[in-house]
Amino acid sequence: MTITFNIGGLLNESSNDALVDELRKRTSEEAMIEFDRKFNSRNEKNLHVYICRFLKNRQISRSLAAKWLMVILNEKESQLKLLTK
């Protein structure tokens, strides 16, 4: 994937569309977690911020947003549990 998502901290319209396509394309939890990590390492704002913005603007469905947010939150929770042990 050679899409540049971050242009001055904001996404342009074509980047928005590309990101929405990427969110729809990934179906397994492993692929979602991998994409989340790559996206967060290369962009100023984390992926969950964009997902919430897309949801607010009705650019993605509630079910797609919920699926992604659940995977992201579960991954963060498991990372926290590993750190506290």
C-alpha angles and dihedrals in degrees: 000000000000101000118133107218102176119068109166091332093303134089120235121219096266091047089051090053092046092050092049089051090051091051091051093045097058115078107158121078091233092055091047093050092047092050091047091053094047093046094048093048092054103038138065094230126045122251094249089064091057093045091054091047091050089049093050091049091044093240092132133031123263090241093054092047092047092049093052095042092049091052093046093047093046090051092050090048093051090049090052092049090053091051094050094053 
